[in-house]
Amino acid sequence: MINHLTFMNASTDFLISRRLGFPFPTKIILNPDGSGEAQMRGGMERYLLPLIRTPHEPGGTEIFQPMFHHSMSPGGRDSFGGLYETEYVKRHSMSYSDGLGKIILQKERSISFYEGSSIKWVPQKTYKFEDVLRFVPIQTLLLQNYLADAECITNSKDRLFFSCLKNRNRELIEYTRRAEISPWQSH
């Protein structure tokens, strides 16, 4: 939290790529050392909203910035060839040569692009602190489950791990929903 604003941060390769219309993986191979390799497909060059399909508290603003540095490519940027060399990707880039996409604001089911002095990102709804203490952990667990649903993970060992993680997260979500959270008291 900073002043009266609560932030959540999530970052992973290809988080919004497919739904933003960028190239995306059809298969991801996770290596024992924690690295990964991706087999890619060209983007659809259109938006699928919402960019992340997981429930979240209404009234907030989702802020995204696609990065396409190709960390999951065994040969770096050259491995993915011309998949990113499209007018669509360039038009949605802040710095195409650095692999930096434009900053995207999503509120409800619409998106816009951040402009330097705009305050469109400021959320319109306020919450009591004890409500924030409840929905931030729930949102974190829902997002972890969303990421664990990646259809492109093909290794059965990894699928089993993510299945167990999702089950544990569901239990924690239910526990958090039932937990009593006392109103915030300052001392």
Backbone as a ProteinNet text record, in pm:
[ID]
protein_1_A
[PRIMARY]
MINHLTFMNASTDFLISRRLGFPFPTKIILNPDGSGEAQMRGGMERYLLPLIRTPHEPGGTEIFQPMFHHSMSPGGRDSFGGLYETEYVKRHSMSYSDGLGKIILQKERSISFYEGSSIKWVPQKTYKFEDVLRFVPIQTLLLQNYLADAECITNSKDRLFFSCLKNRNRELIEYTRRAEISPWQSH
[TERTIARY]
83.7	0	88.5	45.1	109.3	-2.4	8.2	-98.2	-232.6	-325.5	-458.5	-477.5	-371	-380.6	-320	-385.1	-334.1	-294.2	-173.6	-123.3	-100	-125	-85.3	0.3	104.4	193.6	204.4	194.7	214.2	294	389.6	471.2	510.9	486.9	531.4	534.2	614.9	623.9	487.6	453.4	334	202	200.9	80.8	-39.7	-21.6	-135	-114.1	-10.2	26.3	-88.2	-143	-247.7	-368.3	-417	-539.5	-516.7	-391.3	-358.8	-343.1	-328.4	-310.1	-165.1	-75.8	67	96.4	215.7	255.9	249.7	216.9	199.4	246.1	274.8	323.8	210.8	238.8	147.5	195.4	322.4	380.5	493.6	497.2	607.8	670	800.3	874.5	952.9	921.8	994	1111.6	1229.2	1351.5	1377.8	1452.3	1481.9	1550	1624.8	1694.5	1603.9	1475.3	1381.2	1360.3	1446.3	1427.6	1319.3	1280.9	1179.2	1204	1140.6	1146.5	1004.1	979.8	844.9	842.9	737.6	708.1	598.6	619.2	536.2	445.2	343.4	250.1	229	205.1	179.9	53.5	49.4	-64.9	-186.4	-303.6	-429.5	-450.7	-370.7	-375.9	-513.6	-570.7	-694.6	-702.9	-781.8	-794.9	-902.2	-878.2	-979.8	-990	-1101.8	-1117.3	-1201.3	-1168.8	-1058	-924.2	-816.3	-684	-642.2	-689.6	-668.5	-807.2	-837.6	-970.5	-972.6	-959.7	-972.6	-1054.1	-1140.1	-1222.2	-1135.8	-1177.5	-1107	-1208.4	-1164.5	-1252.9	-1290.1	-1417.3	-1458.1	-1418.4	-1404.3	-1371.2	-1223.3	-1141.1	-997.5	-954.9	-828.2	-770	-661.5	-665	-558.4	-463.3	-336.2	-234.7	-140.2	-121.9	-38	66.9	179.5	278.2	342.7	312.6	375	523.6	600.4	744.4	770	850.5	880.1	1029.6	1096.8	1241.5	1281.8	1185.2	1205.3	1294.5	1270.3	1353.2	1333.7	1225.3	1200.9	1240.7	1310.9	1356.8	1500.7	1527.2	1663.9	1763.1	1717.7	1807	1786.4	1717.2	1691.7	1591.9	1598.9	1502	1497.7	1612.9	1617.8	1536.8	1522.1	1449.5	1304	1245.5	1104.3	1084.7	1192.6	1187	1103.4	1017	938	806.6	784.2	654.9	621.7	722.6	700.7	721.4	767.5	793.8	668.1	565.7	439.8	403.1	324.3	277.9	194.8	118.8	34.6	121.1	225	313.1	383.4	430.6	499.8	405.5	280.2	182.2	149.2	164	134.2	261.2	367.2	494.6	531.5	588.2	645.6	786.9	859.5	992.3	1006.8	975.2	978.9	1118	1221.7	1358	1401.5	1344.1	1376.5	1277.8	1177.3	1078.2	982.9	952.9	864.1	731.8	624.7	493.3	441.8	334.5	269.7	204.1	185.8	118.4	-32.4	-98.9	-241	-318.6	-426.8	-517.7	-644.3	-687.1	-812.4	-901.9	-1018.6	-1122.3	-1245.8	-1297.9	-1412.5	-1376.1	-1449.9	-1422.7	-1382	-1302.4	-1250.4	-1104	-1028.2	-887.4	-857.3	-754.7	-700.9	-550.6	-480.9	-336.4	-297.6	-206	-164.6	-92.7	-131.6	-64.1	-2.7	119.8	201.1	135.1	45.2	-11.4	-153.7	-201.8	-339.3	-359.2	-477	-510.8	-620.4	-636	-737.9	-713.4	-591.4	-558.3	-610.9	-644.3	-685.5	-818.3	-823.8	-948.6	-1058.8	-1182.3	-1296.5	-1360.4	-1330.8	-1396.8	-1300.6	-1353.2	-1271.2	-1324.3	-1237	-1270.6	-1221.4	-1285.3	-1235.2	-1110.1	-1019.9	-892.3	-913.2	-1008.6	-1030.1	-1081.1	-1151	-1193.1	-1073.1	-979.6	-857.1	-778.3	-772.8	-700.9	-761.1	-886.8	-951.2	-932.6	-957.4	-957.6	-820.1	-718.7	-585.5	-529.7	-533.8	-485.7	-570.9	-701.9	-788.5	-752.6	-733.8	-698	-564.7	-469.8	-338.9	-353.2	-430.4	-449.8	-527	-627.2	-701.9	-608.9	-520.7	-427.3	-327.7	-280.3	-191.1	-261.6	-388	-462.4	-482.6	-506.1	-520.1	-390.7	-278	-149.4	-120	-165.6	-142.5	-228.1	-327	-414	-355.9	-233.3	-174.6	-188.3	-261.8	-285.6	-159.3	-59.6	59.3	162.1	137.9	229.7	195.3	287.6	257.3	316.3	415.9	480.9	384.1	359.9	262.1	306.1	435.7	485.9	451.8	471.3	439.7	289.2	210.8	64.9	16.5	75.9	39.7	73.9	191.9	231.7	131.6	97.9	6.2	-134.3	-174.6	-304.6	-308.8	-203	-194.7	-193.1	-118.6	-113.1	-253	-325.1	-459.1	-553.4	-545.3	-631.3	-600	-472.2	-432.5	-480	-465.9	-510.2	-661.3	-738.7	-884.6	-919.7	-847.8	-870.1	-838.6	-726.4	-687.9	-786.4	-840.7	-940.8	-1063.7	-1111.4	-1229.6	-1201.8	-1084.3	-1046.6	-1045	-986.4	-977.5	-1115.1	-1202.9	-1339	-1413.6	-1387	-1455.9	-1388.6	-1263.8	-1187.2	-1247.6	-1239.5	-1283.9	-1167.4	-1192.9	-1090.1	-1146	-1082	-1128.3	-1104.8	-1190.2	-1165.4	-1027.5	-964.1	-829.8	-828.7	-733.3	-720.8	-581.7	-573.2	-441.3	-404.6	-279.4	-230.5	-139.9
-117.1	0	123.8	222.6	353.5	455.3	529.6	623.1	550.2	590.5	529.4	429.4	391.4	301.4	165.4	60	-75.2	-126.5	-179.9	-231.4	-381.1	-451	-591.1	-598.9	-678.6	-691.6	-838	-864.5	-1000.5	-989	-1076.3	-1072.8	-1214.8	-1249.6	-1378.2	-1369.2	-1451.7	-1449.3	-1477.1	-1397.8	-1415.8	-1399.1	-1330.9	-1316.9	-1268.5	-1166.9	-1113.2	-1127.1	-1192.9	-1197.2	-1242.2	-1357	-1412.2	-1320.3	-1275.5	-1195.9	-1051.9	-1007	-875.3	-882.5	-1002.8	-1020.1	-1033.3	-1048.7	-1066.7	-1215.6	-1248.9	-1389.2	-1453.3	-1581.7	-1650.1	-1794.8	-1858.7	-1996.7	-2097.5	-2200.7	-2313.7	-2429.2	-2422.5	-2526.8	-2464.8	-2494.9	-2450	-2572.3	-2579.8	-2689	-2629	-2673.9	-2626.6	-2718.9	-2661.6	-2738.3	-2758.7	-2863.1	-2889.4	-2772.9	-2690.9	-2578.2	-2456.9	-2468.9	-2358.6	-2272.7	-2289.2	-2213.7	-2281	-2216.4	-2274	-2239.8	-2315.6	-2291.3	-2291.3	-2206.5	-2193.8	-2220.2	-2289.1	-2298.8	-2196.9	-2112.4	-1995	-2001.3	-1917.3	-1898.7	-1747.9	-1705.4	-1564	-1515.9	-1388	-1330	-1313.4	-1301.8	-1283.8	-1138.1	-1047.9	-905.2	-844.5	-886.1	-825.5	-856	-773.7	-790.3	-892.4	-967.7	-1050.3	-996.8	-935.3	-873.8	-961.7	-966.2	-897.9	-962.9	-887.5	-938.4	-1053.5	-1052.4	-1164.8	-1208.9	-1336.3	-1386.9	-1448.2	-1364.3	-1409.8	-1306.5	-1349.2	-1250.9	-1156.6	-1033.5	-937.3	-839.7	-765	-667.3	-558.5	-533.3	-428.4	-289.9	-198.5	-61.1	-31	-131.3	-108.8	-86.5	-62	-44.9	-149.5	-218.5	-312.2	-240	-246.1	-179.1	-286.6	-289.6	-390.7	-323.3	-390.4	-350	-476.9	-509.2	-629.1	-606.3	-710.2	-710	-828.6	-809.8	-921.7	-932.9	-965.5	-982.9	-1125.1	-1214.1	-1353.5	-1433.7	-1421.9	-1494.6	-1645.3	-1691.4	-1836.1	-1895.8	-1820.6	-1869.2	-1916.9	-2042.7	-2093	-2011.8	-1949.1	-1871.1	-1721.8	-1676.7	-1534.1	-1483.1	-1355.9	-1289.4	-1353.3	-1400.1	-1456.1	-1584.6	-1661	-1787.6	-1771.2	-1661.4	-1641.1	-1570.9	-1552	-1497.9	-1372.5	-1372	-1253	-1245	-1331.7	-1330.4	-1195.2	-1124.1	-994	-878.5	-909.5	-804.7	-776	-727.9	-693.9	-549.6	-489.7	-353.1	-348.1	-453.1	-457.9	-448.2	-530	-526.8	-391.7	-340.9	-211	-99.1	-102.4	0	-5.1	-121.9	-139.9	-135.6	-78.2	-72.4	70.5	83.1	209.9	221.4	109.8	101.6	-38.6	-51.9	-182.5	-244.9	-165.3	-220.4	-274.5	-221.2	-269.7	-375.2	-407.2	-506	-455.4	-325	-264.7	-225.4	-287.7	-251.4	-125.6	-71.3	45.4	5.4	103	80.2	81.2	-24	-43.9	-31.9	42.2	53.7	-22.5	-108.1	-180.6	-153.8	-102.4	-82.2	-152.5	-239.6	-321.6	-391.8	-369.3	-439.2	-344	-244.9	-156.7	-127.2	-101	-68.7	65.9	129.1	250.7	245.7	337.8	340.3	461	440.3	546	656.9	778.1	896	967.7	1010.6	1065.4	1139.3	1231.4	1310.2	1269.4	1163.8	1118.8	1065.1	1088.1	1027.6	922.5	872.6	770.5	642.3	622.4	499.6	500.6	615.6	625.3	552.8	455.4	381.5	473.7	439.6	521.1	474.7	352.8	295.8	288.7	308.5	294.2	178.1	120.6	6.6	32.2	-31.8	-29.6	-116.8	-81.6	-153	-302.3	-337.8	-480.7	-555.7	-487.4	-551.5	-577.7	-482.9	-499.8	-619.2	-632.8	-745.9	-879.5	-880.6	-1005.1	-1028.7	-927.8	-957.6	-959.6	-897.6	-904.5	-1047.7	-1117.9	-1257.4	-1345.3	-1323.3	-1402.7	-1376	-1249.3	-1213.9	-1276.1	-1277.3	-1337.2	-1486.1	-1556.2	-1700	-1728.6	-1647.1	-1663.5	-1643	-1545.4	-1519.6	-1634.7	-1688.4	-1804.8	-1920.9	-1942.9	-2051.1	-2024.5	-1900.1	-1863.8	-1895.4	-1859.9	-1885.6	-2035.1	-2109.9	-2254.6	-2326.9	-2258.5	-2318.7	-2314.1	-2268.9	-2253	-2381.8	-2373.8	-2490.1	-2536.9	-2450	-2483.8	-2562.9	-2582.3	-2663.9	-2810.6	-2881.1	-3015.7	-3126.8	-3098.3	-3199.6	-3246.4	-3377.9	-3429.7	-3404.8	-3406.4	-3378.6	-3234.3	-3141.8	-3001.2	-2982.3	-3049.8	-3040.7	-3090.6	-3198.6	-3252	-3151	-3091.8	-2991.5	-2876.5	-2823.1	-2709	-2747.5	-2869.7	-2916.9	-2918.4	-2966.2	-2966.4	-2823.7	-2735.1	-2595.5	-2532.9	-2557.6	-2500.2	-2550.7	-2678.7	-2733.7	-2667.8	-2652.3	-2587.4	-2442.1	-2373.6	-2234.7	-2223.2	-2316	-2313.1	-2325.2	-2413.7	-2427.5	-2296.7	-2233.8	-2107.9	-1995.3	-1994.8	-1894.3	-1908.8	-2030.8	-2053.1	-2017	-2052.5	-2017.5	-1865.4	-1795.1	-1648.8	-1584.9	-1638.6	-1583.9	-1596.6	-1704	-1727.6	-1659.5	-1619.1	-1563.8	-1433.2	-1415.6	-1289.1	-1192.3	-1076.2	-972.1	-853.3	-820.2	-710.1	-577.3	-479.5	-347.1	-297.6	-228.3	-177.1	-78.3	-96.4	-5.7	53.6	184.7	247.5	270.6	256.8	274.6	393.3
0	0	0	-75	-74.5	-53.7	56.6	94	94.8	16	16.4	-97.2	-166.1	-280.4	-247.3	-293.1	-276.6	-413.7	-424.1	-550.3	-539.1	-646.9	-659.4	-784.5	-779.6	-892.5	-931.2	-1059	-1110.4	-1239	-1254.1	-1374.7	-1410.4	-1533.1	-1585	-1736.6	-1798.5	-1944.2	-2006.9	-2106.2	-2189.7	-2115.7	-2002.6	-1919.5	-2000.1	-2083.1	-2159.5	-2310.3	-2352.2	-2494.2	-2584.3	-2557.7	-2645.1	-2651.7	-2535.3	-2531.4	-2579.1	-2582.4	-2637.3	-2789.2	-2842.7	-2986.6	-3028	-2930.4	-2956.4	-2978.5	-3031.6	-3038.7	-2899.8	-2895.7	-2767.7	-2778.3	-2665.1	-2668.5	-2687.4	-2764.4	-2776.2	-2689	-2651.9	-2567.1	-2487.6	-2358.7	-2274	-2209.3	-2218.3	-2156	-2040.6	-1918.3	-1800.4	-1775.9	-1767	-1746.7	-1597.7	-1561.6	-1419.9	-1348.5	-1422.5	-1359.2	-1337.4	-1372.4	-1352.3	-1475.6	-1574.6	-1698.5	-1782.5	-1887.6	-1973.3	-2118.5	-2206.1	-2349.4	-2401.8	-2500.1	-2554.2	-2703.5	-2747.7	-2890.2	-2916.6	-3017.4	-3035.3	-3158.3	-3151.2	-3262.1	-3280.3	-3402.1	-3429.3	-3360.1	-3327.9	-3259.5	-3348.8	-3286	-3359	-3399.9	-3342.7	-3372.4	-3344.6	-3233.7	-3183.3	-3034.8	-2962.8	-2818.4	-2785.8	-2680.2	-2615.7	-2473.4	-2441.4	-2309.5	-2219.1	-2093	-2026.2	-2062	-2043.9	-2078.2	-1987	-1863.5	-1771.8	-1725.8	-1748.7	-1714.2	-1574.9	-1477.1	-1339.2	-1265	-1175.3	-1103.3	-1020.5	-1011.1	-926.9	-870.4	-771.9	-708.5	-807.5	-825	-919	-867.7	-960.1	-923.2	-927.8	-948.7	-956.5	-1100	-1116.9	-1249.5	-1266.8	-1377.3	-1409.9	-1505.6	-1474	-1555.7	-1607.6	-1738.5	-1802	-1889.2	-1904.3	-2003.7	-2058.7	-2182.7	-2240.4	-2265.6	-2239.2	-2266.8	-2358.7	-2458.3	-2547.1	-2569.5	-2458.8	-2459.6	-2492.7	-2499.6	-2542	-2448.9	-2319.6	-2223.2	-2231	-2289.6	-2294.7	-2429.1	-2508.1	-2637.5	-2625.5	-2662.3	-2650.7	-2734.4	-2842.2	-2926.8	-2915.7	-2811.6	-2795	-2897.5	-2925.7	-3013.9	-3153.7	-3204.4	-3339.4	-3353.1	-3245	-3250.5	-3291.4	-3250.1	-3280.1	-3413.6	-3485.9	-3620.4	-3631.2	-3728.7	-3756.7	-3682.4	-3583.7	-3514.7	-3453.3	-3406.2	-3344.2	-3442.7	-3560.5	-3658.7	-3740.6	-3670.8	-3737.4	-3704.4	-3789.4	-3763.8	-3636.5	-3608.8	-3488.7	-3362.6	-3354.5	-3237.3	-3228.6	-3339.6	-3339.3	-3294.2	-3339.4	-3302.6	-3153	-3092	-2950.1	-2864.2	-2919.8	-2848.9	-2812.4	-2693.7	-2651	-2709.8	-2705.9	-2766	-2824.4	-2950.1	-3015.5	-3008.7	-3034.2	-3037	-2900.8	-2792	-2657.7	-2608.1	-2688.4	-2647.5	-2540.5	-2540.5	-2441	-2505.3	-2459.8	-2509.3	-2442.6	-2498.8	-2438.2	-2306.9	-2219.1	-2091.6	-2117.4	-2074.7	-2101.4	-1971.1	-1974.8	-1860.6	-1894	-1803.2	-1822.3	-1702.9	-1730.5	-1628.5	-1679.8	-1593	-1633.7	-1764.6	-1870.3	-1996.5	-2108.7	-2074.4	-2178.5	-2148.9	-2255.7	-2237.8	-2304.2	-2252.4	-2311.7	-2287.1	-2349	-2333.3	-2250.1	-2157.2	-2065.6	-2140.5	-2108.6	-2162.1	-2042.7	-2054.7	-1947.6	-1833.5	-1856.9	-1747.7	-1712.5	-1769.7	-1747.7	-1606.3	-1550.9	-1421.1	-1438.3	-1562.1	-1588.8	-1509.3	-1462.3	-1390.6	-1247.5	-1192.7	-1052.2	-1033.1	-942.3	-917.7	-864.9	-897.4	-857.9	-726.9	-684.5	-567.9	-450.3	-328.8	-208.8	-126	-45.7	39.4	180.2	275.6	412.7	417.8	508.5	518.1	543.7	630.5	659	536.8	447.1	321.7	231.6	231.1	153	207.6	340.7	401.6	360.8	326.1	283.9	134.1	49.7	-93	-158.6	-100.3	-161.5	-158.2	-45.1	-49.1	-141.1	-139.9	-227.9	-373.1	-407.6	-545.1	-584.4	-492.4	-519.8	-550.2	-470	-490.4	-619.1	-650.3	-776.5	-895.9	-886.1	-995	-1009.5	-898.2	-905.8	-975.1	-943.3	-1007.6	-1156.3	-1192.2	-1332.7	-1408.1	-1348.5	-1413.5	-1421.2	-1322.5	-1321.2	-1424.6	-1480.4	-1581.5	-1722	-1735.8	-1869.1	-1949.7	-2058.5	-2143.7	-2214.1	-2223.7	-2299.9	-2218.4	-2088.5	-2008.6	-2033.7	-2092.9	-2139.7	-2054	-1973.4	-1891.9	-1782	-1772.3	-1675.8	-1531.3	-1503.8	-1369.2	-1330	-1422.4	-1394.9	-1380.2	-1463.9	-1453.5	-1317.5	-1266.9	-1135.9	-1026.4	-1033.9	-936.2	-934.2	-1052.5	-1059.4	-1014.6	-1038.6	-991.5	-838.5	-776.4	-629.5	-575.1	-641.4	-600.8	-606.5	-713.4	-728.7	-619.9	-586.9	-480.6	-346.5	-315.3	-190.5	-189.3	-301.1	-309.5	-289.4	-344.9	-325.2	-176.9	-106	37.8	110.7	73.7	137.4	106.1	-13.6	-50.5	38.2	54.5	138.2	284.1	331.6	468.2	486.3	391.1	398.8	392.3	310.1	300.4	433.8	507	634	753.2	736.9	849.1	898.6	1029.4	1088	1085	1028.4	1024.3	1099.5	1209.8	1293	1223.5	1248.3	1189.6	1229.2	1138.5	1158.6	1275	1362.3	1475.6	1473.4	1479.6	1485.6	1631.5	1661.4	1799.3	1804.7
[MASK]
+++++++++++++++++++++++++++++++++++++++++++++++++++++++++++++++++++++++++++++++++++++++++++++++++++++++++++++++++++++++++++++++++++++++++++++++++++++++++++++++++++++++++++++++++++++++++++

